[in-house]
Amino acid sequence: MNDNISDKDKKDWQSFVLSKDKLPNKDFKAQKKNTLKVRSIDLHGYTLEHANNTIEEFILKAYEEKVGKLIVVTGKGIHSNVEKDPYVSKDLSILKYSVPEFINNNQNLMRVINDIQDATIEDGGSGAFYIFLKKNRSIK
């Protein structure tokens, strides 16, 4: 089998083996750094109306500033005062469910939002969520 290898190939192989140069890893795809600008907001202690107004302003301002990812912390509702209101379920925290619902029902906000996802434990777990904004292509 060695007889089929040309002298040039043998010479190239020898120089390759003796070379100290590192070869690029073809399995590693050179990925474009896709670093998103990230902003976060904590809505603990906000009333429902104040939280909705604040989150609307926050999302629109972040979109203008070309931010890609928002972390919205609402809390889990453990310390909310829902026990005082007999018409509100004690299982529901006010902001945890109503802020995402407000966002989903607001067409003006949904025009700039790509996706809404639950946050990882590092960013607040079940007491937080992510908003991924669309790219703002306006020229400033």
N, C-alpha and C positions, 0 to 999 in steps of 0.2 A: 504494500500500500504506500510505502514511502517513496517508491519509484515514480509515482504520479505527481509528486510535488516538484515544482520547478525550482531552480536555483534562486531565482528572484524571490519566490515565496518563502524559501528557507531563510534568506537574508533578511527579508522584512520581518519574519517571525522572530529571528534572533534580536534584531534591533528593538522590536516591541517588548520582548521579555527583559532586555537589559535597560530599557528606558525607565526613568524615574517619573515620567509624566503620568498624571492621573487621567483616566478616561471618564468622560461624562456618563452618568448613569442614565441609560435610555428609558428605564422604567420610571424614573422621576420626571414627571411632567413639569416643566417650568411653568408655574402658575403665575398669572398676573396677580400682583398683590391687590387683593380686593378688600381693602380696609375701609370699613364703614365709619363715618362719623357717628358717634353714639352720644345721646343725651338721655338723662333720666329725670323723672319727677316723682315725688313722694306725695300722695294725696291723703295720708293719714290725718284724721281730724277735720277734714273738709266736710262741709255740708254737701248734699247731693247737687244742689244748684251751683254752688261755688266750684265744686269739682268738675262739673260738666263745662262751665264757662272757662275754667282754667285749662282743661285738657284741650278744648277747641283752640284756644289761643296758642297753646304750647305746640300742638301739631302743625298748625299753619305757619308759625314762626320757624319751626324746625325745617319745614319743607322749603321755605324761602332761603334758609341758611344752608340748604343742600345737605342736611343731616340724613343718614340712611336708616338708622335704627334708634328707636326710642324704647326706653325701659320705663314702664308705668307701674308704680307700686301703689296698690290700693289697700293692702292689708287683707287679712283673712276675715275680718269682722268679729274677731273674738271679743274685743272690748267695745263694740258698738252698743248703742243704747236701744236696741230693738226690743229688749225685754219690757221696756216701759210702754210700748205701743201694742195693744192686744190684736191689732189688725195686721201686724207684720209678722211673718214667720221668723221664729228664733233661729231657724236653720239657714236663713239667708242673711248674708252681710249686705249692707246697702251698697257700698261702692264697688265691691268685688264683681257684682253682676250687672249693676246698672250703668257703670261707666262704659264697659265694652258694648252694652246694648245701645247706649246713647251714640257711641261712635258708629256702630253698624247702621243705625237708622238715620245718620246725618249724611246726606248725599254730598254735601260740600266737602266733608272730611274724607269720605270714601273715594273721591276722585284722586286724592293724593296718596292713598294707602294701597300698598301691594298686598300685605298680609298681616294678620294678627295671630300671634301664637302664645301659648303658655310659656312662662319664663322657667329657666332652669333653677335649681335650688340655690346656685351661687348668686342669682339676681333676685331672689325673693320667692321662688317656688310658687306655690298656689296662691300667694298673696300679691302676685305681680304678673304682668304679661308684656310681650314685645309688640311693637308696631314697626313694621318695615315699610318705609316710605318709597314711593316711586321716585325715579330720578327727575330732578327739576332741571329741565333743559333751557330755562329762560336765560337770556344773556344779560349780564349786569356789568 
